[in-house]
Amino acid sequence: MSLVKHQASTDRTSLILRWLVFLAAGLAGLETSFIVLYILIKGLPYLNLELFSWTYNSTNVSMLPALLNTVLMALLALLIALPIGIGASIYLTEYAQPDNPLVTIVRLATETLSGIPSIIYGLFGALFFVKFLGLGLSIIAGAMTLSIMILPLIMRTTEEALLSVEDGYREGSFALGAGKLRTIFQVVLPSALPGIFSGVVLALGRVIGESAALIFTAGTVAEVATNLTSSGRTLAVHMYLISGEGIYVNQTYATAVILLILVIVMNLLSEWIAVKLGRNRNE
């Protein structure tokens, strides 16, 4: 009898937990859907060709210069952070001994950096890249600051992706006579690509949506950056500035729509590249 009661209690608890999980998932989906629909309803009616003029002025409030600067900033930040983050993760998982003090220090630093507010990164970038290195308010100073911001995220996701690759892949490669470096680049890394690209997607989202750090490092000039040392605002900074003026509320929502679409497109592109690389590897 007691066994039956225990089983019934366990089933009841499992059912309650299952419904709580479903409820949490539903609330998360509703919240996300509400935010997206609210932005679309508020912004879509005010999208027009003037917002995509090449030159910004107070009449058209063009977002095109900021849009192009955002794409350039994101690509530069990833170009700087990806090799460093992936290389560091390869060392931590494939070469370093578990009891190596350097591993503990690097992981502690990574966890600490991931929790620092973006404004702190902005102040560091302003002092180091803008002032000390003499780069001034520029695209390259902003990209370097953003690369430091997303480096912990890329390192953590890449390390987890590498650790998820079964040791049998490595052992099979060694048994066939492949060396350590060849095993990493031809066996381990291709198997970990989906996880690595998940980190890239998250990093892209943070880069595109960042504003506080870029105000101190890239500046707020509403022009298309002609070179890496030019100052320029991104979409997030552009949206922050025009919303603060109070007379471009509708254009702010329209900019938010484009920012949302840009994030979705870049995420889909990253996913497509990951699937394409995985398919080519299987062939």
C-alpha positions, 0 to 999 in steps of 0.5 A, a space after each residue: 500500500 505504501 509503495 502505491 501511495 509513493 508511486 501516486 505521489 511521485 506521479 503527481 509531483 512529476 505532473 505538476 513539474 511538467 505543467 510548470 515547465 510548460 507554463 514557463 515556456 509558454 510565458 517566455 514565448 508570449 513575452 518574446 512574441 509580445 515584444 516583437 509584435 509591439 515593435 513591428 506594429 509601432 515601427 512598420 507604418 513609419 518605414 519609408 525610403 527617407 530613412 535609408 537616405 545616404 546622408 543623415 539630416 534632421 529631416 530624414 533621420 536616415 538610419 542607413 549610415 548607422 546600419 552600414 556601420 553596424 555591419 562593419 562593426 560586427 564583422 570587425 569585432 568577430 574577426 578579432 575575437 573569434 581567432 583569439 577565443 577559439 585558440 584559447 579554448 583549444 589550448 584549455 581543452 586540448 593542451 593544458 593539464 587540468 591541474 595547471 594554475 593558468 587554466 584556473 586563472 583564465 577560466 576565472 577571468 573569463 567568468 569575471 569578464 562575462 559579468 562586467 557591465 558594458 559601460 565599464 568596457 566602454 570606459 576601458 576602451 576610451 582610456 586604452 584604445 581611444 586615449 592611450 593608443 591614440 585611435 580616437 573615437 573610431 570604428 576600430 576602437 569600438 570594434 576592439 572594445 566589443 571584441 573584448 566584451 564578446 571574448 568570454 562568451 566565445 571562449 565559454 561556448 567554444 570550450 563547451 563545444 570542444 568538450 562535448 566531442 567524444 574522446 573516441 573521435 580523437 582516439 580513432 584519429 590517433 590510431 590512424 596516425 594523425 598528429 595532435 594538430 591535425 586531429 584538432 583541425 580535421 576531427 575535433 573542430 568540425 565536430 564542434 562547429 554547431 556549438 561554436 556557431 551558437 556562441 557566434 550567434 549570441 556574440 552577434 546579438 550582443 555586438 549589434 545591440 550594444 550602445 553604451 560602450 560604443 558611445 565612448 569609443 566609436 562616437 556618435 557621428 551620423 555618417 558612413 565610416 570611410 575607413 577604420 579610423 573614422 567615427 560613426 554611430 551604430 544602429 543601437 546608438 542611433 536609436 538611443 540618440 534620436 529617442 532621447 530628443 523626443 521628436 523622433 519617436 516614430 523613427 525610433 520604432 522604425 529603427 528598432 524594426 530594422 535592428 530586429 530584422 538585422 539580428 534575425 538575418 545574421 542569426 539565420 546566416 550563421 545557422 546556415 553556414 554551420 549547417 553547410 559546413 556540417 553537410 560538407 564534412 559529412 559528404 
